[in-house]
Amino acid sequence: MDGPLRIVPLGGVGEVGKNSTLVEFDGALILVDAGVKFPEEELHGVDLVIPDFRYVQERAGHLLGVLFTHGHEDHIGALPYLLMELDSEAKLRIYGSRLTLGLIGIKLREFGLVDRVEPIAVEASQEVALGPFRIRPICVNHSIPDALAFAIHTPVGTVVHTGDFKFDPTPVEGKTTDVEALRALGDEGVLLLLSDCVRVEQPGWTPSERLVYDSLTKIIADAPGRVIITTFASNIGRLRDVTRSAYTLGRRTAVAGRSMDENLRVATNLGFFNVPEEALIELRQAQTLPPNKVVLLTTGSQGEPTSVLSRMAAGEHPLVKVHPKDTVVFSASPVPGNEESVARSIDNLYRRGAKVIYQAINPNVHVSGHASREELKYMVRLLRPRYCMPLHGEHRMLHLYAELAQEEGVPRENIFITEIGDVVELSQSGAAIDGTIPSGSVLVDGLTVGGVTRVVLRDRRRLAADGLVIAAVAVDRETGELLGGPDLVARGFAAPRDGEIMEDARVVLEQALKQVFRGEPPEYGFLVSKIKEVLGSYLYEQARQRPLILPIVTEV
C-alpha cells in the first residue's frame, strides 16, 4: 500500500474539549472521538462548538468508522452533527464499549438519527479489522465506567490513543487500567503515542476514587438533615456508590435532573448501576420522607443557570427548597471558565442557610479522572513510543507534556506540538508535520450547523422575522434590590397594539423580577434566563412572535 500514515487533530489541541482525531492511510479514514466544547461567554446565543468536519465530509465514502473512547460530551457530543453533514446513505459504523454506545444512543434518539449508525460494541483486547487498520481496545480507568484506549495497528506501525485515563489502583468497583496490555504493546513496538495531557501541571499521581467514596460516605453519615450531592451526570460510578452508601446508612436516594436520570436509566439497563431496587425513589416521594432519610443527586455542578441545583439555590425549583439543615456537596471541580458561576451557586446556597462542602473545604469530595504528571510518565515508560503527540490540552499543557516526554527519553524532535488541522505524516523513514487540512471550529445553534465563526444563524433568522427586544435592568450587587427598570426597547418587532403590548410586558416582567429578588442577589445567569423566559412567553402569547430577546443586566 502507498503511505504515509497521516494523523490530524480536528480538535482537542490548544483547547480543552472538542476532542476528535483523524487517522488516514492510503485514502482510508477513521475518527477517534467526535466531541463538543461549550462556548465562551462572548459567543452569545451559541449552544455548542464542534470540530470542522469538512475534510471528512468530502471523503465520506472513505470513512470506515468512528472509535469512541468513552461517553463524555467532549468525546461523543458532535456525532449527531457529523451525521447530519455526511452525504453517504450507508450507515456509519461506530465502535465503543457498551456503556459508551448506550449514552450515544440517548443523543441519537434526541436527534432522530438512530437509524444512521451501526453501533458495534467492542471488548478490551478484542481486535477489529477496519480496512488497512486493526483496532485493539484497551481497558483504562476514568471518571466514567467502560472507558477504553485504542491501539491502532497500521501498515506503518502501531498508534496508541490513550483517550482520557488514569492509573487508579483501588477503584471502588470496576477494572483498573490494563498495565500488562500496555506493556505488551511497548514490547511489540509503538510508533506513535497520542496521550491525554490535561493534568500535566499536577505533580504526582491522581488520587483514587476510593477517597471520594469514603469521604462522601462520612458526610452522609454525619449530616443532620437532607444531603444534596451534585456531580457530572455522566459520573455513573460515583452516583452508584453514593446510592449504595446512602442505602446502607438508612437513606433513600432520588435523582433531580433529566440528563442524569436518562444516563442512569441506560447504565441500569446495561448493568453498570446495580443498586438495591428500593434504594432509588422518585423525587416527589422523597418530599414525603424525613430529611435525614434522603439523599438527592442533582445536575448543576458547573453552576449552569438553568440546572436543577441553580434553580434550587435561587428558590425557583418547583419541588425542592433548600433548608438550613441541608448539606450540599459539590462533588466536581469547576471546568475552566465556570469558576464564577459555581461560586455564585455556592454563595446562594449559603444565603439559604445550607452547609456547603466543595473541594476548597474538603479536597476529597472529588478527584479527577485524568492522569497527573507521574502517571503520564508511567504511560510513556510502558509504551516506549518512537514519537509522541499530546492531545486534550491547552498550549501550555502540550508544551509541558513535551518536556515530560523528553525526561522519559523521547527526543524533542520526535514530539509533535500541533495546532488544529496540522497533518503529522509518519513513514518507516521518519515523521514530520507536513501541511494542514481545512479545519477549525463550527458554531452550533440549536440544530443549525454552519461554518460561521461569530455570527449566530438563529439571531439572523429571528431578527429578520420577529425583530429584537432589549430588556435593561439595574441591580444592587450587594442587596439584590432592583434599582432601575426594566426598560424595554423594541426594534423590528411589529405587533398589533405595539405600544400597549410593550407596556404590559414591562409590568409583567417587573412583577416577575420582584418575586425573584426577595432581598437577595440572584445568580446573574439565572436572572438573564428568567428575563428571556418571562418576556418570550408573554410576547408569544400576545403577538404570536418570537423576537430575539437581549437582556442587559447592570450590577451596581
N, C-alpha and C positions, 0 to 999 in steps of 0.2 A: 504493500500500500504506500501511497505517497504520504509524506509528512508535511510539516511537522505537527506536533500537538500544540493546540492553542488554548490558553486559559485566559478568560476575560471576566473581571469583576463587573457586574452590571449594577451593583450596589454594595453597601456594607464596608467600603473603604473610604476613609476621610469622614466617616459618619457612624453613628450607632443606629442600626435599623436598616430596613430595605435590603435585606440580605438576599443576594442572588448571584450565582457564579456560573458562567458558561464554559463548557468543556467541548472542544471541537477537534475532530480528526478526520481528515480526508472527506470533508463535507458533512459528516455526521455530527449531530449536536445532541448534547444532553444538558439540562439545567440542574444545578443543585440549589434547591430552595427558590421561593418566589415570595419575598416578604414585603411588608409595607413599613413606612415610617410615618409617625404622626407629625402634623405640620407645626412649624414655629408660629408664634403669635402674629407675626406680620402677614402671614398668609391668610387673611381674613376670608372666611367662607369656605376654605378648603378643608375637606374631610380627611383625606389621606394623600400621601406621596408614595408613588410606586416607581420601580425602575422603568426606563425607556426600553421596551422590548422590540423596537423597530427591526433590529438585525435578525432576531429570532422570527419575527412575523414574516419577513421577506423570504425566510427559508423554512417556513412551517412544515413543508413536506419532508424535511430532513431532521426534524426534531423527534428523537426516538423516545423521549420521556423526561419526566421531572422527578428527581430524587428529593425527598423531604427528610431532613434530619430530625425534626421534632415539631410539635404542634403550637409553637408560639406565633403570634401575629406577625412579628418581624421576620418570619420564615415561611409562613403559609398564606398571609393575607392578600397577596397580589395575584394569587392563582385565578380567581374569577375574572379579573381584568385581563390577564393574559389570554384566557379562553375566549373572551369577547373580541380580542384583537386577531386571533388566529383564524384564517380563512379555511383551513383544512376541515373537511367534513368528517374525517376519520377521528375516532375517539382518541384523546390524548392519554397515554399511559402515565399513571402517577404511582410512584413507589414510596413506601414508608412503612413504619410499624403499624400495628392495628389501632392503637390509640391515636396516632397522628392522622391516619386516614379517617377515623371516626370524627375527629374535630374538623378536618377539612370538609367532611360531609355536611356538617352543620352550615358552613359558609356556602357551599354549593347549593344547598336547598333554599337558602335565602335568596339566591340569585336565579333560581330555576335552571341550574346548569349541571345537575347531577348526571344527566344523560350524555354530557360532553366528555366525560372521562371514563377510563377503565382503571379502577383502583386495584393495585396489586400489593398485597401485604407481604412483607419480607421479614424473615427472622435473622437474628445475628448469625454470622458465618455461612448463611445460605447464599451461594453465588447465583447471580442473574446475568444472562447474556443479553447485551444490547448492542447490536451491530458490531463494531470493532472493539467495544468495551466489555469487560467483565466486572461486575459490581459485587463487592463483598461488604455487607453491613457489619458493623462492629458495635457492641453494646457500650454505651457511655452513661455516666451519671450526669444529670442536670436537674433543674428545679421542676421539671415535668417528667413523669414516667415515660418509659418506652422510647427514650432518645437514642439516636444512632449516629455514629460516624460512618463514613464510606471509604473503602479502598477501591479506587477505580483503576483497574488494570488496563493499560493501553499498549499498542504496539511499540511505543517509545519507552514506556516504563510505568511504574505504579505511582499514582497520585493519591494521597490520603487527605480527605477533607474531614476535619475533626467535628464539624458542627459546633454547638455550644456544649462544653464539657467541664467536668471537674473530676478529681480523684477523691471520692468520699469513701473512706474505709468502713464506715459504720452507718450506712443508710438505714432509716427506720424500717423500711421494707423495700425490697427490690434488689436489682442486680448492681454490682459495682462495675466500674469501668473495666473492660476486659484487657487487663495488662498483658496477659500471655499472648492474646491475639495480636496486640500492637507490637510486642517484642518479636513475634514470629515474622511480622511484616518487615520489621527492621532487619532481621536476619536475611530475608529474601532480597531486600534492597528496595528502597523508596526513592523515587526520582524527585518528587516534589511534595512538600508538606504545606497544606493550606490550613492555617491554625487560627482559631478564636484567640483574640488578644485583648479583650475589653477590660480585663482586670490586671493587666501587666504592671500597672502602677502600684498594686498592692503586694507587699512583701509576703513571703512565707507561703502557707497553704490555706486555701479557703476552708473555714470551719465546717464540720459535719452537720447535716440536717438533724442529727440526734440531739444537738444542743438546743435547737428550736423546739423540738418535741418536748424535751424536759422542761424548758422554760415556760412554754405555753401551758403545760400540764400543771405546773406550780401556780401560775397566775389564775387558772380556772379554779383550782382547789382553794386558793386564798381569797377569792373575790366574794364580797358580802352580798352582791346582787347579780344582775344580769351581766354577761360578758359578751361584748360585740367585737369580733375579730375581722379585720379587713386584710385581704391579700389579693394577689392576682387571680383572676377567675380560672386561669389555666394551671394553677399550682395544686394539681389533683392530690398529690401525695400529702401535702400539708393539710389540706381540707379533710382528707380521710383521717389523718392522725388526730386532728382536733376533735372530730366527731366521735372517734373511738374513746379518746381521753375523757371527753365530756360525759359520755355514757357510763364509763367506769366510775366517774365521780358523782353519778346520780343526776346528771343533767341531760336534757334533750336538746337537739340542735335543729335550727331552722335556717333556711337559705333565703337571702334577700338580694335579688339581682338576676336579671334574665340570662345574661351570658354565663354566670356561674351556675345557675340552675340547669341550663342546657348542657354545659360541659360535664356536670356531674351525672346527668342522665345518660350521656354517651359512655362515660367512664364506668358507670354501674353496669350497663349492658355488656361491656367488654370485660368485666371482672376486675377493674382497677380501683373501684370504690366499694370494696367489700366491707360493709359495716353492719352491725345488727339492724334488722328491719325496723325495730321500734326506736332506734336511736335518732332517726330523722322524722321531723314533724313539719306540718305546714306552718307558714308564718302566722296565719290567723289563730291556729291552735296554740302557738307559743304565747300569744297575748293572754290566754286563759290560765297559764301556769304561774306559780310564784317566781319572781325574778331570779331567785337563787337556784332555780331549776332549769335555767335557759341559757343556751349559747346561741348567738346569731352570727352567721357567716355572711359578709356583705362585700359587694364591689365598692370601689371608691378609694383604694389605697393610694392613688395618684392625685387625689383632690379634684377629680373630674367634676365640673359644675353640676352636671345633671345626674351624677351617680347616686346610688341609694344612700351612701354614707353622707355625702354633701347635703342631700335633702334632709336627712336626719339632723345634721348639725345646724341646718337653717330652720328647723322646726316645721318643715314642709312635707315630710313623709306622711301619707295617709294612715299608716298602721303603727309605725314605730316612733315614739317620742323618747328622746334622751332624758334620763333622770339622774339626779345627783349620785345615786349609789351605783350607777353603771360603770363598768370598766371597759374602756375601748382600747383595743390593741392594733397598732399599725404593724402588721407582720410583713412588711415590704419596705424597701428603700425607695426614695423618690428617683424616678428617671430624670436624667439631666434636663433642666428646663421646667420641671414640675415642682421645684422646691417651694416656690412661693404659694402655689395653690394648696399644697399639702400643709404648709404652715398655717394657712388661713383656716383650713378644716380643723386642725388641732386646736387653734385658738377658739373657734366657735364651740367646739365640744367642751373645752374648759369653761367657757361662759355659761354653759348649761349645767355645770356642776359635775360633769363626768370626770373620772380618773382616766387619764390618757397615758398609754405606755407606747413608746416608739424607740427607735434604735439609739437615739442620743441618751435616753433614760435607761434602757436595758438593751445592750448590744446583741443579746441572744434571742430576741424575738424575730430576727430574720438573719439568714445567711444567704449569700449569693449562690447561684447555680453555675458560676463561671470560675475557671481556673485562675488562681493567683500566680505570682511570679515563679515560685519554685515548682509548681505543677506544670507550668508551661515549659520550664527547663526539662522536667522529667519526661514530658511528651517528646521533646527533641532527642533526649538520650535513648528513649525506647525505639524510636523510628530511624534515627541516624540518617536523615534525608540528605540528598545531594544539594537540593535547592529548598528554600523556604519562602513563603509568601503569606504574611499576616493578613487576616480578614477580621471583620466585625470590630472595628475600632476607629477612633478619630486619629488625625495625623500624628499627634504626639504618641499615641499608643502604638501605631505602626512602627515609628522610629525606635521607641523603647524596646519593642519586640526584636527589632533588628539587632540592637545591642545585646539583648539576651541570647539570641541565636549565635552571635559571634562568640559569646562566652562559652557556649557549648561546642565550639569548634567549626561552625559553618562559616566559610569565608564570606566577607562582606559583599563581594561581587556576585555571590550566589543567593543573595537575599533581595527580593523584589518589593520595593515600596511603590505601590501603584495608585493611580487615580482611576476613577470610574471610567470604563471604556478602554483602558490600556490593554494591549494584546501581549501576553507573555508567551513567546514561542519556545518550545523545547524540542530538541532532537538528540540523537546519540552523540552529536559532536559538540553540543553546548546549548545555552539558553540566553535569551535577551528579551527586553521589551522592544517590540517591533510594531510601531504604529498604534492606531486606535480604531475603534468602530463607532458608529453613531450610538450615543448613549446619553445618560443624564437622568433627570427626574421628570415625572409626569404628574401633574396635579389632578386629583380626583375630587369631583364634587357630586355627591350622590352616585348616579350611575354614569355620569358624563366623564369620559376619559379623553384627554386631549393633550397635544404637545405644547401647551402654553406654559409659561413659567410664572407669570404674576397675575394674569388676567383670569378671573374666575368665570367660567362659562355660564353658570347659573345666574350670576349677577347681571350678565349681559341680557339674558332672556327675561329675567324679572324686571329689570329696568325698562326694557323696551315695551313689555306688555302691561305692567302694572305700576311702574314708577317707583319712587323712593319716599320713605317716611323716616325722618330723623327725629329721634326722641332724646332730648338732653335733660339730664338731672344733675344736681349738685348734692353731695352727701358729706356730712361731717365724719371724717375718718375715725374719730375717737368715740363719738356717742351714737353714730348711726342716724342722726337727725337729718331729715330731708330739708336742705337749705334752699333749694331753688328748683323750680319746675314741678312736674315735667312740662317742657316746652316741645311742641310738635311742629315740624316743618315738612311740608309735602312738596315733591317735585314729580310731575308726570303722573300723579295719582288723580285720575278723572273719575269721580264717583258722583252719583246723584246726591243732592243736599251736601255738597262737598264741605262747606264751612260748618254746618251743623254736625256732620259726622266727626270731623276732626275735634270739635269742642267736646262732643260727647265722649270721644275716645280718650281725650286728655283727662276728663273726670274719672272715667273707668280706670285708667292707668294710675292716676293719683291715689285712688282708693286702694287699689291692689298693692301699691308700694308702701303705703302707710301700714298695711297689715304685715308686710314683710319686715319692716324695720323694727317695730316694737321696742325701740330704745336701745338696740344693739346693732353694730355694723354687720350687715350681711356680707357673705363672700362675694367678691367682685364678679367672678364668673357666673355665680348663681343669679345675681342681680341682672346682668346682661341677658341671661336666658329667660328670666321672668318677664322682662320688658318685651322681648320678642314673642313670647308665648301669649301674653295678655293682648298686646296690640294686634298680633297676627290673627288671633281668634276673633277679636271684635270686628276688625275691618273686613274679614272674610264673611262674617255673619251679616254685616250691614250692607256690603257692596259686592260680595262675591268676587273679590280681587285679592291677590296676594302680593302686595308691594314688598320690595326689599326693605327690611327694617334695620336701621343702623342706630343702635343705642350709643350714646355718648355719656359716660358716667365720669363726673369730675369729683375726685375725693379731695376735700379741703382740710 
